[in-house]
Each structure stands twice: as structure tokens, then as C-alpha cells.
Amino acid sequence: MEQALAAADTAWILAAFTAVALMVPGLALFYGGMLGVKSALNMIMMVLGGFAVAGVVWVFFGPAAVLGDSVGGLGLIGNPFTDVGLASLLEEDPAGGIPAALTAAFHLLFAGITVAIIAGAVADRMKFSAWLVFSGIWLVLVYFPIAHWVFAFDDEEAGTKGGWIANTLGAHDFAGGTAVHMNAGVAALAVALALGARRGFPHVARPHSLPLVVLGGGILMFGWFGFNGGSAGGANHTAGVVVLNTMAAAVAGLLGWILVERITEKHATTLGAVSGMIAALVGITPAASLVSPLGALAIGVVSGAVSCFAVGWKFKMGYDDSLDVVA
């Protein structure tokens, strides 16, 4: 019975991994469609390139830095030198369960997508080579420590110490909203301020292809069921609750954004509808297993509405967040 459950859990995480992997081209299309036609391919390459750099760095020492035993027991970062190159993941765990290699692969996607999200804030004003260098450095210095804070849990049996947010603070961040979305949003604001505004800001090229934006947004929503559902750790009751809450929040977020548009601009937009859906998916991620479906609806509609208002911040405060990553 236990072997059957372990096989089912592994199959679910494999399926979730596949869905999350689709979020990479989904994000590339979502971002690419929102830019002018001359900038679209460059943005697609920035998303893919940033993800690729993250994947390479992750294989060297990412799992140990994020999920490993905390250096000095401080809960700040895992020891990155305990499994360089991930050779130990080739060994089969005699206790069964989800393979450690699959867990490492799943978290690789989280790391890569977090880097890729930031790209939307620097469109049209960062060299591709500089972006690749930034991606690698930011991943090591910022993502690895913060992901350790959230994703690494104490293991008394193994005698290992995890991150301070998950254990000392005891915060429940179900699928990593802190390490992924909040982290990327703060980084986006920092890099936008450091680079300065695009020439002609705020009068810049309009989205060249809303159908691409909708397609990319739809792929992102599909992948989000793997992102959140896979974080349940297996094919279980929690995964079912999470998938329901994720869907409930997404549809409420769409309505929340276009309602604000209707009130403030007198009409709803396609770009706003997709943006509201994505905003709500971001909002529900850390709480996906912790609220009722009604709670998910509330989180979704508030996320969509507040994010719609937040888009205007960049014009009032003067920072050029190209694709509204911060909002």
C-alpha cells in the first residue's frame, strides 16, 4: 500500500513538474505580447536566457543552498558545498517516497521562473549579456538565501536546521510566495530604479499582440495548477483543495481587475482581464492550502483590484517598471 501511494505521489509531482515547465514559454509569450513588436523577441530571449542561467547554477549547488542544513544553524542559507554537482541524487532512497532528484528538479523550475519574472521590469534597456550575468549573481546572492528561509524545514531525526521564516517565525507560505513573487517584485523595483527610465517614458510602445498575451496568460494559469498543486507534495487531499482555491482566486481576480477598470476608465480591457487573473494567482500562492474557497475568492478579487490601482504607482513615483512586475 505504501509503495502504491509513493508511486502515485511521484507520478503527481512528475505531472506537476511538466505543467510548471510550461510556465517558462508561457511567461515569455505573456511578456513578449505586451511589448512593441521590435522588443518582443528580445524579451522572449531574456526570459529563456535567465531561466537557463538559473538552471545551470542550480545544478551546481542549488538544492544544498536552498534545502540543505543551515550554515551555523542560523536559518539564513544552506551549506552549498555539501552536494556540489548533485551526484548523491543518483542514489535511490531505500525508504522510497518521492525521489530527491525530482524534488530538486521541481525547485529548479521555481528558481528559474523567479529570475525570469524580473525580466519584465527591465524591457528595452538592458543588454542581453548583462542580463545573463545579473541573473546568475542575483540567484546566488538573493534567491538562494530567501528560498532557504521559506522552503527548508527542520529535521530533528537527521539533525538538520532549516530556514528562519519556516521554522523560527513559523510563517505558513504554502508554495513560496515570499521566495518567488515578493522576491521578484522587490528585485524588479530595485533594478528598475538602478537602470532608470526608458527613453520617452511614460509614452512607450503599446502591446503589439494581445492574443499572445492571452495565450501566455492561459499557459501560465495551466502551469500554476502544477506550481501550487505540486507543492502539496503528493496526490492527496491538500492538492485537491489547492487546485480548487487556485482556480477560484484566478476567476475572482479577473473580475476584480476589470471592475476597477470599468469604474475608473469606463471600460474593461483584455489586457486587464489577463493581468487580473495573474495577479490573483500570485496572491493565492502562499495561502492556497490555508483558506476556504470563499477565502480564495476574497484573495483573488482583492489581488486583482489592488494590482489594477498599483499599475499607476510607477507614473506617480517615476520608476519605469516596463511590464508592471512590481504592481
Buried (B, 14 or more C-beta within 10 A) or exposed (E): EEEEBBEEBBEBBBBBBEBBBBBBBBBBBBBBBBBEEEBBEBBBBBBBBBBBBBBBBBBBBBBBBBBBBBBEEEBBBBBBEBBEEBEEBEEEEEEBBBBBBBBBBBBBBBBBBBBBBBBBBBBBBBEEEEBBEBBBEBBBEBBBBBBBBBBBEBEEEEEBBBBBBBBBEEBEBBBBBBBBBBBBBBBBBBBBBEBEBBEEBEEBBEBBBBEBBBBBBBBBBBBBBBBBBBBBBBBBEBBEBBBBBBBBBBBBBBBBBBBBBEEEEEEBBBBBBBBBBBBBBBBBBBBBBBBEEEBBBBBBBBBBBBBBEBBEBBEEEEBBBBBBBBB
